[in-house]
Amino acid sequence: MKTPAELRAEAIKCRRLAAGITDRTTVEALRACAEEAEARAEAMDRQALLEDRPEA
């Protein structure tokens, strides 16, 4: 399983690839990949925060 940092790096890579492509379908797919990777990273960060919280 990838770490949040790895997922964010993947999102950056997808966005960079999309910037150099003119095919609209491919650009949309790469942007969707980037958004999904960012969302997964954020979800993992939230889960880690919840796990690290002391019990009340």
mmJSON file of the N, C-alpha and C atoms, coordinates in Angstrom:
{"data_MODEL":{"atom_site":{
"group_PDB":["ATOM","ATOM","ATOM","ATOM","ATOM","ATOM","ATOM","ATOM","ATOM","ATOM","ATOM","ATOM","ATOM","ATOM","ATOM","ATOM","ATOM","ATOM","ATOM","ATOM","ATOM","ATOM","ATOM","ATOM","ATOM","ATOM","ATOM","ATOM","ATOM","ATOM","ATOM","ATOM","ATOM","ATOM","ATOM","ATOM","ATOM","ATOM","ATOM","ATOM","ATOM","ATOM","ATOM","ATOM","ATOM","ATOM","ATOM","ATOM","ATOM","ATOM","ATOM","ATOM","ATOM","ATOM","ATOM","ATOM","ATOM","ATOM","ATOM","ATOM","ATOM","ATOM","ATOM","ATOM","ATOM","ATOM","ATOM","ATOM","ATOM","ATOM","ATOM","ATOM","ATOM","ATOM","ATOM","ATOM","ATOM","ATOM","ATOM","ATOM","ATOM","ATOM","ATOM","ATOM","ATOM","ATOM","ATOM","ATOM","ATOM","ATOM","ATOM","ATOM","ATOM","ATOM","ATOM","ATOM","ATOM","ATOM","ATOM","ATOM","ATOM","ATOM","ATOM","ATOM","ATOM","ATOM","ATOM","ATOM","ATOM","ATOM","ATOM","ATOM","ATOM","ATOM","ATOM","ATOM","ATOM","ATOM","ATOM","ATOM","ATOM","ATOM","ATOM","ATOM","ATOM","ATOM","ATOM","ATOM","ATOM","ATOM","ATOM","ATOM","ATOM","ATOM","ATOM","ATOM","ATOM","ATOM","ATOM","ATOM","ATOM","ATOM","ATOM","ATOM","ATOM","ATOM","ATOM","ATOM","ATOM","ATOM","ATOM","ATOM","ATOM","ATOM","ATOM","ATOM","ATOM","ATOM","ATOM","ATOM","ATOM","ATOM","ATOM","ATOM","ATOM","ATOM","ATOM","ATOM"],
"id":[1,2,3,4,5,6,7,8,9,10,11,12,13,14,15,16,17,18,19,20,21,22,23,24,25,26,27,28,29,30,31,32,33,34,35,36,37,38,39,40,41,42,43,44,45,46,47,48,49,50,51,52,53,54,55,56,57,58,59,60,61,62,63,64,65,66,67,68,69,70,71,72,73,74,75,76,77,78,79,80,81,82,83,84,85,86,87,88,89,90,91,92,93,94,95,96,97,98,99,100,101,102,103,104,105,106,107,108,109,110,111,112,113,114,115,116,117,118,119,120,121,122,123,124,125,126,127,128,129,130,131,132,133,134,135,136,137,138,139,140,141,142,143,144,145,146,147,148,149,150,151,152,153,154,155,156,157,158,159,160,161,162,163,164,165,166,167,168],
"type_symbol":["N","C","C","N","C","C","N","C","C","N","C","C","N","C","C","N","C","C","N","C","C","N","C","C","N","C","C","N","C","C","N","C","C","N","C","C","N","C","C","N","C","C","N","C","C","N","C","C","N","C","C","N","C","C","N","C","C","N","C","C","N","C","C","N","C","C","N","C","C","N","C","C","N","C","C","N","C","C","N","C","C","N","C","C","N","C","C","N","C","C","N","C","C","N","C","C","N","C","C","N","C","C","N","C","C","N","C","C","N","C","C","N","C","C","N","C","C","N","C","C","N","C","C","N","C","C","N","C","C","N","C","C","N","C","C","N","C","C","N","C","C","N","C","C","N","C","C","N","C","C","N","C","C","N","C","C","N","C","C","N","C","C","N","C","C","N","C","C"],
"label_atom_id":["N","CA","C","N","CA","C","N","CA","C","N","CA","C","N","CA","C","N","CA","C","N","CA","C","N","CA","C","N","CA","C","N","CA","C","N","CA","C","N","CA","C","N","CA","C","N","CA","C","N","CA","C","N","CA","C","N","CA","C","N","CA","C","N","CA","C","N","CA","C","N","CA","C","N","CA","C","N","CA","C","N","CA","C","N","CA","C","N","CA","C","N","CA","C","N","CA","C","N","CA","C","N","CA","C","N","CA","C","N","CA","C","N","CA","C","N","CA","C","N","CA","C","N","CA","C","N","CA","C","N","CA","C","N","CA","C","N","CA","C","N","CA","C","N","CA","C","N","CA","C","N","CA","C","N","CA","C","N","CA","C","N","CA","C","N","CA","C","N","CA","C","N","CA","C","N","CA","C","N","CA","C","N","CA","C","N","CA","C","N","CA","C","N","CA","C"],
"label_alt_id":[null,null,null,null,null,null,null,null,null,null,null,null,null,null,null,null,null,null,null,null,null,null,null,null,null,null,null,null,null,null,null,null,null,null,null,null,null,null,null,null,null,null,null,null,null,null,null,null,null,null,null,null,null,null,null,null,null,null,null,null,null,null,null,null,null,null,null,null,null,null,null,null,null,null,null,null,null,null,null,null,null,null,null,null,null,null,null,null,null,null,null,null,null,null,null,null,null,null,null,null,null,null,null,null,null,null,null,null,null,null,null,null,null,null,null,null,null,null,null,null,null,null,null,null,null,null,null,null,null,null,null,null,null,null,null,null,null,null,null,null,null,null,null,null,null,null,null,null,null,null,null,null,null,null,null,null,null,null,null,null,null,null,null,null,null,null,null,null],
"label_comp_id":["MET","MET","MET","LYS","LYS","LYS","THR","THR","THR","PRO","PRO","PRO","ALA","ALA","ALA","GLU","GLU","GLU","LEU","LEU","LEU","ARG","ARG","ARG","ALA","ALA","ALA","GLU","GLU","GLU","ALA","ALA","ALA","ILE","ILE","ILE","LYS","LYS","LYS","CYS","CYS","CYS","ARG","ARG","ARG","ARG","ARG","ARG","LEU","LEU","LEU","ALA","ALA","ALA","ALA","ALA","ALA","GLY","GLY","GLY","ILE","ILE","ILE","THR","THR","THR","ASP","ASP","ASP","ARG","ARG","ARG","THR","THR","THR","THR","THR","THR","VAL","VAL","VAL","GLU","GLU","GLU","ALA","ALA","ALA","LEU","LEU","LEU","ARG","ARG","ARG","ALA","ALA","ALA","CYS","CYS","CYS","ALA","ALA","ALA","GLU","GLU","GLU","GLU","GLU","GLU","ALA","ALA","ALA","GLU","GLU","GLU","ALA","ALA","ALA","ARG","ARG","ARG","ALA","ALA","ALA","GLU","GLU","GLU","ALA","ALA","ALA","MET","MET","MET","ASP","ASP","ASP","ARG","ARG","ARG","GLN","GLN","GLN","ALA","ALA","ALA","LEU","LEU","LEU","LEU","LEU","LEU","GLU","GLU","GLU","ASP","ASP","ASP","ARG","ARG","ARG","PRO","PRO","PRO","GLU","GLU","GLU","ALA","ALA","ALA"],
"label_asym_id":["A","A","A","A","A","A","A","A","A","A","A","A","A","A","A","A","A","A","A","A","A","A","A","A","A","A","A","A","A","A","A","A","A","A","A","A","A","A","A","A","A","A","A","A","A","A","A","A","A","A","A","A","A","A","A","A","A","A","A","A","A","A","A","A","A","A","A","A","A","A","A","A","A","A","A","A","A","A","A","A","A","A","A","A","A","A","A","A","A","A","A","A","A","A","A","A","A","A","A","A","A","A","A","A","A","A","A","A","A","A","A","A","A","A","A","A","A","A","A","A","A","A","A","A","A","A","A","A","A","A","A","A","A","A","A","A","A","A","A","A","A","A","A","A","A","A","A","A","A","A","A","A","A","A","A","A","A","A","A","A","A","A","A","A","A","A","A","A"],
"label_entity_id":["1","1","1","1","1","1","1","1","1","1","1","1","1","1","1","1","1","1","1","1","1","1","1","1","1","1","1","1","1","1","1","1","1","1","1","1","1","1","1","1","1","1","1","1","1","1","1","1","1","1","1","1","1","1","1","1","1","1","1","1","1","1","1","1","1","1","1","1","1","1","1","1","1","1","1","1","1","1","1","1","1","1","1","1","1","1","1","1","1","1","1","1","1","1","1","1","1","1","1","1","1","1","1","1","1","1","1","1","1","1","1","1","1","1","1","1","1","1","1","1","1","1","1","1","1","1","1","1","1","1","1","1","1","1","1","1","1","1","1","1","1","1","1","1","1","1","1","1","1","1","1","1","1","1","1","1","1","1","1","1","1","1","1","1","1","1","1","1"],
"label_seq_id":[1,1,1,2,2,2,3,3,3,4,4,4,5,5,5,6,6,6,7,7,7,8,8,8,9,9,9,10,10,10,11,11,11,12,12,12,13,13,13,14,14,14,15,15,15,16,16,16,17,17,17,18,18,18,19,19,19,20,20,20,21,21,21,22,22,22,23,23,23,24,24,24,25,25,25,26,26,26,27,27,27,28,28,28,29,29,29,30,30,30,31,31,31,32,32,32,33,33,33,34,34,34,35,35,35,36,36,36,37,37,37,38,38,38,39,39,39,40,40,40,41,41,41,42,42,42,43,43,43,44,44,44,45,45,45,46,46,46,47,47,47,48,48,48,49,49,49,50,50,50,51,51,51,52,52,52,53,53,53,54,54,54,55,55,55,56,56,56],
"pdbx_PDB_ins_code":[null,null,null,null,null,null,null,null,null,null,null,null,null,null,null,null,null,null,null,null,null,null,null,null,null,null,null,null,null,null,null,null,null,null,null,null,null,null,null,null,null,null,null,null,null,null,null,null,null,null,null,null,null,null,null,null,null,null,null,null,null,null,null,null,null,null,null,null,null,null,null,null,null,null,null,null,null,null,null,null,null,null,null,null,null,null,null,null,null,null,null,null,null,null,null,null,null,null,null,null,null,null,null,null,null,null,null,null,null,null,null,null,null,null,null,null,null,null,null,null,null,null,null,null,null,null,null,null,null,null,null,null,null,null,null,null,null,null,null,null,null,null,null,null,null,null,null,null,null,null,null,null,null,null,null,null,null,null,null,null,null,null,null,null,null,null,null,null],
"Cartn_x":[0.846,0.0,0.891,0.502,1.283,1.012,1.998,1.857,1.187,0.674,0.098,1.093,2.34,3.348,3.541,3.527,3.657,2.442,1.268,0.054,0.074,0.559,0.657,1.678,2.77,3.764,3.152,2.337,1.65,0.698,0.005,-0.911,-0.143,0.994,1.82,2.279,2.692,3.146,2.01,0.816,-0.333,-0.627,-0.557,-0.817,0.243,1.491,2.565,2.381,2.022,1.765,0.621,-0.436,-1.605,-1.259,-0.319,0.041,0.668,1.278,1.957,1.171,-0.096,-0.911,-2.054,-2.372,-3.458,-4.754,-4.685,-5.886,-6.759,-7.952,-8.827,-9.182,-9.469,-9.836,-8.693,-7.482,-6.315,-6.068,-6.208,-6.022,-7.035,-8.288,-9.322,-9.036,-8.557,-8.226,-7.068,-6.055,-4.92,-5.32,-6.164,-6.637,-7.474,-8.294,-9.095,-8.189,-7.14,-6.16,-5.525,-5.178,-4.564,-5.532,-6.775,-7.772,-8.008,-8.053,-8.258,-7.083,-5.875,-4.691,-4.687,-5.027,-5.1,-6.167,-7.313,-8.4,-7.994,-7.319,-6.867,-5.83,-4.935,-3.921,-4.582,-5.569,-6.273,-7.019,-7.642,-8.362,-7.401,-6.239,-5.245,-4.743,-4.543,-4.112,-5.168,-6.44,-7.522,-7.574,-7.432,-7.475,-6.319,-5.146,-3.977,-4.212,-4.825,-5.108,-6.078,-7.09,-8.064,-7.437,-6.536,-5.87,-4.904,-4.322,-3.344,-3.976,-5.268,-5.928,-6.053,-5.779,-5.966,-7.46,-7.763,-9.163,-9.643,-10.856,-11.413,-12.167],
"Cartn_y":[-1.178,0.0,1.242,2.207,3.432,4.35,5.17,6.167,7.409,8.289,9.536,10.346,10.365,11.103,10.495,9.175,8.506,8.794,8.821,9.122,10.553,11.472,12.862,13.001,12.257,12.27,11.71,10.684,10.115,11.143,11.894,12.93,14.002,14.405,15.404,14.871,13.628,13.009,12.983,12.619,12.585,13.975,14.983,16.347,16.831,16.467,16.851,16.17,14.905,14.195,14.846,15.206,15.811,17.147,17.863,19.179,19.094,17.979,17.849,17.099,16.832,16.035,16.884,16.674,17.44,16.647,15.325,14.5,14.695,15.212,15.579,14.392,13.258,12.074,11.642,11.671,11.28,12.29,13.572,14.616,14.427,14.185,13.984,12.753,11.681,10.46,10.713,11.438,11.734,12.661,13.63,14.517,13.744,12.812,11.988,11.11,10.602,9.801,10.649,11.882,12.786,13.092,13.366,13.668,12.469,11.284,10.081,9.845,10.035,9.846,10.85,12.109,13.131,12.778,12.32,11.963,10.797,9.806,8.665,9.103,10.011,10.518,11.27,12.109,12.849,11.904,10.883,9.914,9.172,8.823,8.141,9.064,10.344,11.307,11.459,11.561,11.671,10.434,9.264,8.022,7.97,8.399,8.398,9.357,10.497,11.438,10.831,10.148,9.523,8.419,7.661,6.571,7.08,8.259,8.825,9.592,9.851,10.607,9.744,10.337,9.577,9.371,8.28,7.982,8.946,9.399,10.346,9.631],
"Cartn_z":[0.0,0.0,0.0,-0.793,-0.906,0.282,0.577,1.631,1.053,1.933,1.428,0.576,0.961,0.195,-1.193,-1.277,-2.568,-3.453,-2.841,-3.599,-4.119,-3.31,-3.758,-4.888,-4.796,-5.874,-7.166,-7.036,-8.19,-8.808,-7.969,-8.457,-9.226,-8.701,-9.38,-10.734,-10.759,-12.007,-13.035,-12.615,-13.522,-14.074,-13.223,-13.686,-14.672,-14.407,-15.335,-16.681,-16.67,-17.921,-18.686,-17.97,-18.609,-19.253,-18.671,-19.193,-20.581,-20.905,-22.188,-23.245,-22.988,-23.908,-24.447,-25.701,-26.311,-26.437,-26.291,-26.392,-25.156,-25.366,-24.255,-23.35,-23.96,-23.177,-22.26,-22.784,-21.991,-20.877,-21.185,-20.169,-19.038,-19.396,-18.373,-17.528,-18.152,-17.404,-16.441,-16.893,-16.023,-14.876,-15.172,-14.095,-13.082,-13.559,-12.651,-11.792,-12.393,-11.642,-10.543,-10.881,-9.899,-8.762,-9.104,-8.077,-7.16,-7.742,-6.934,-5.994,-6.489,-5.652,-4.501,-4.788,-3.737,-2.697,-3.168,-2.25,-1.356,-1.935,-1.128,-0.097,-0.491,0.444,1.597,1.273,2.32,3.26,2.707,3.54,4.464,3.945,4.778,5.887,5.561,6.575,7.677,7.266,8.264,9.153,8.544,9.315,10.313,9.884,10.768,11.943,11.677,12.767,13.775,13.273,14.165,14.993,14.391,15.104,16.149,15.914,16.833,17.997,17.9,18.97,20.223,21.371,22.625,22.889,23.501,23.846,24.917,24.778,25.749,26.83],
"occupancy":[1.0,1.0,1.0,1.0,1.0,1.0,1.0,1.0,1.0,1.0,1.0,1.0,1.0,1.0,1.0,1.0,1.0,1.0,1.0,1.0,1.0,1.0,1.0,1.0,1.0,1.0,1.0,1.0,1.0,1.0,1.0,1.0,1.0,1.0,1.0,1.0,1.0,1.0,1.0,1.0,1.0,1.0,1.0,1.0,1.0,1.0,1.0,1.0,1.0,1.0,1.0,1.0,1.0,1.0,1.0,1.0,1.0,1.0,1.0,1.0,1.0,1.0,1.0,1.0,1.0,1.0,1.0,1.0,1.0,1.0,1.0,1.0,1.0,1.0,1.0,1.0,1.0,1.0,1.0,1.0,1.0,1.0,1.0,1.0,1.0,1.0,1.0,1.0,1.0,1.0,1.0,1.0,1.0,1.0,1.0,1.0,1.0,1.0,1.0,1.0,1.0,1.0,1.0,1.0,1.0,1.0,1.0,1.0,1.0,1.0,1.0,1.0,1.0,1.0,1.0,1.0,1.0,1.0,1.0,1.0,1.0,1.0,1.0,1.0,1.0,1.0,1.0,1.0,1.0,1.0,1.0,1.0,1.0,1.0,1.0,1.0,1.0,1.0,1.0,1.0,1.0,1.0,1.0,1.0,1.0,1.0,1.0,1.0,1.0,1.0,1.0,1.0,1.0,1.0,1.0,1.0,1.0,1.0,1.0,1.0,1.0,1.0,1.0,1.0,1.0,1.0,1.0,1.0],
"B_iso_or_equiv":[0.0,0.0,0.0,0.0,0.0,0.0,0.0,0.0,0.0,0.0,0.0,0.0,0.0,0.0,0.0,0.0,0.0,0.0,0.0,0.0,0.0,0.0,0.0,0.0,0.0,0.0,0.0,0.0,0.0,0.0,0.0,0.0,0.0,0.0,0.0,0.0,0.0,0.0,0.0,0.0,0.0,0.0,0.0,0.0,0.0,0.0,0.0,0.0,0.0,0.0,0.0,0.0,0.0,0.0,0.0,0.0,0.0,0.0,0.0,0.0,0.0,0.0,0.0,0.0,0.0,0.0,0.0,0.0,0.0,0.0,0.0,0.0,0.0,0.0,0.0,0.0,0.0,0.0,0.0,0.0,0.0,0.0,0.0,0.0,0.0,0.0,0.0,0.0,0.0,0.0,0.0,0.0,0.0,0.0,0.0,0.0,0.0,0.0,0.0,0.0,0.0,0.0,0.0,0.0,0.0,0.0,0.0,0.0,0.0,0.0,0.0,0.0,0.0,0.0,0.0,0.0,0.0,0.0,0.0,0.0,0.0,0.0,0.0,0.0,0.0,0.0,0.0,0.0,0.0,0.0,0.0,0.0,0.0,0.0,0.0,0.0,0.0,0.0,0.0,0.0,0.0,0.0,0.0,0.0,0.0,0.0,0.0,0.0,0.0,0.0,0.0,0.0,0.0,0.0,0.0,0.0,0.0,0.0,0.0,0.0,0.0,0.0,0.0,0.0,0.0,0.0,0.0,0.0],
"pdbx_formal_charge":[null,null,null,null,null,null,null,null,null,null,null,null,null,null,null,null,null,null,null,null,null,null,null,null,null,null,null,null,null,null,null,null,null,null,null,null,null,null,null,null,null,null,null,null,null,null,null,null,null,null,null,null,null,null,null,null,null,null,null,null,null,null,null,null,null,null,null,null,null,null,null,null,null,null,null,null,null,null,null,null,null,null,null,null,null,null,null,null,null,null,null,null,null,null,null,null,null,null,null,null,null,null,null,null,null,null,null,null,null,null,null,null,null,null,null,null,null,null,null,null,null,null,null,null,null,null,null,null,null,null,null,null,null,null,null,null,null,null,null,null,null,null,null,null,null,null,null,null,null,null,null,null,null,null,null,null,null,null,null,null,null,null,null,null,null,null,null,null],
"auth_seq_id":[1,1,1,2,2,2,3,3,3,4,4,4,5,5,5,6,6,6,7,7,7,8,8,8,9,9,9,10,10,10,11,11,11,12,12,12,13,13,13,14,14,14,15,15,15,16,16,16,17,17,17,18,18,18,19,19,19,20,20,20,21,21,21,22,22,22,23,23,23,24,24,24,25,25,25,26,26,26,27,27,27,28,28,28,29,29,29,30,30,30,31,31,31,32,32,32,33,33,33,34,34,34,35,35,35,36,36,36,37,37,37,38,38,38,39,39,39,40,40,40,41,41,41,42,42,42,43,43,43,44,44,44,45,45,45,46,46,46,47,47,47,48,48,48,49,49,49,50,50,50,51,51,51,52,52,52,53,53,53,54,54,54,55,55,55,56,56,56],
"auth_comp_id":["MET","MET","MET","LYS","LYS","LYS","THR","THR","THR","PRO","PRO","PRO","ALA","ALA","ALA","GLU","GLU","GLU","LEU","LEU","LEU","ARG","ARG","ARG","ALA","ALA","ALA","GLU","GLU","GLU","ALA","ALA","ALA","ILE","ILE","ILE","LYS","LYS","LYS","CYS","CYS","CYS","ARG","ARG","ARG","ARG","ARG","ARG","LEU","LEU","LEU","ALA","ALA","ALA","ALA","ALA","ALA","GLY","GLY","GLY","ILE","ILE","ILE","THR","THR","THR","ASP","ASP","ASP","ARG","ARG","ARG","THR","THR","THR","THR","THR","THR","VAL","VAL","VAL","GLU","GLU","GLU","ALA","ALA","ALA","LEU","LEU","LEU","ARG","ARG","ARG","ALA","ALA","ALA","CYS","CYS","CYS","ALA","ALA","ALA","GLU","GLU","GLU","GLU","GLU","GLU","ALA","ALA","ALA","GLU","GLU","GLU","ALA","ALA","ALA","ARG","ARG","ARG","ALA","ALA","ALA","GLU","GLU","GLU","ALA","ALA","ALA","MET","MET","MET","ASP","ASP","ASP","ARG","ARG","ARG","GLN","GLN","GLN","ALA","ALA","ALA","LEU","LEU","LEU","LEU","LEU","LEU","GLU","GLU","GLU","ASP","ASP","ASP","ARG","ARG","ARG","PRO","PRO","PRO","GLU","GLU","GLU","ALA","ALA","ALA"],
"auth_asym_id":["A","A","A","A","A","A","A","A","A","A","A","A","A","A","A","A","A","A","A","A","A","A","A","A","A","A","A","A","A","A","A","A","A","A","A","A","A","A","A","A","A","A","A","A","A","A","A","A","A","A","A","A","A","A","A","A","A","A","A","A","A","A","A","A","A","A","A","A","A","A","A","A","A","A","A","A","A","A","A","A","A","A","A","A","A","A","A","A","A","A","A","A","A","A","A","A","A","A","A","A","A","A","A","A","A","A","A","A","A","A","A","A","A","A","A","A","A","A","A","A","A","A","A","A","A","A","A","A","A","A","A","A","A","A","A","A","A","A","A","A","A","A","A","A","A","A","A","A","A","A","A","A","A","A","A","A","A","A","A","A","A","A","A","A","A","A","A","A"],
"auth_atom_id":["N","CA","C","N","CA","C","N","CA","C","N","CA","C","N","CA","C","N","CA","C","N","CA","C","N","CA","C","N","CA","C","N","CA","C","N","CA","C","N","CA","C","N","CA","C","N","CA","C","N","CA","C","N","CA","C","N","CA","C","N","CA","C","N","CA","C","N","CA","C","N","CA","C","N","CA","C","N","CA","C","N","CA","C","N","CA","C","N","CA","C","N","CA","C","N","CA","C","N","CA","C","N","CA","C","N","CA","C","N","CA","C","N","CA","C","N","CA","C","N","CA","C","N","CA","C","N","CA","C","N","CA","C","N","CA","C","N","CA","C","N","CA","C","N","CA","C","N","CA","C","N","CA","C","N","CA","C","N","CA","C","N","CA","C","N","CA","C","N","CA","C","N","CA","C","N","CA","C","N","CA","C","N","CA","C","N","CA","C","N","CA","C","N","CA","C"],
"pdbx_PDB_model_num":[1,1,1,1,1,1,1,1,1,1,1,1,1,1,1,1,1,1,1,1,1,1,1,1,1,1,1,1,1,1,1,1,1,1,1,1,1,1,1,1,1,1,1,1,1,1,1,1,1,1,1,1,1,1,1,1,1,1,1,1,1,1,1,1,1,1,1,1,1,1,1,1,1,1,1,1,1,1,1,1,1,1,1,1,1,1,1,1,1,1,1,1,1,1,1,1,1,1,1,1,1,1,1,1,1,1,1,1,1,1,1,1,1,1,1,1,1,1,1,1,1,1,1,1,1,1,1,1,1,1,1,1,1,1,1,1,1,1,1,1,1,1,1,1,1,1,1,1,1,1,1,1,1,1,1,1,1,1,1,1,1,1,1,1,1,1,1,1]
}}}
